[in-house]
């Protein structure tokens, strides 16, 4: 939501190896651009080709049609560092209040 309507999305090629927190792409809106960072170490196994023609799917359907990449998990213990959906919602609300 902070970016506004996404008008461009760049994603890595399938087979790209990523370390946790590596930059792997960019989302651009009319307001700003934001880099995308990998939450895990692994290899990109799929990218959402639909975003090339319709990057606004990131805004409209981020959990379904607007997904970005699929990847392997090379370091399973990194999963423990991820937030649950509830924890993320609380985090977002806390930063919106400041």
Beta strands, then each sheet from edge to edge (+ up, - down):
strand 1: 6-10
strand 2: 17-18
strand 3: 23-29
strand 4: 33-37
strand 5: 42-47
strand 6: 69-71
sheet 1: 1+ 3- 4+
sheet 2: 2+ 5- 6+
end
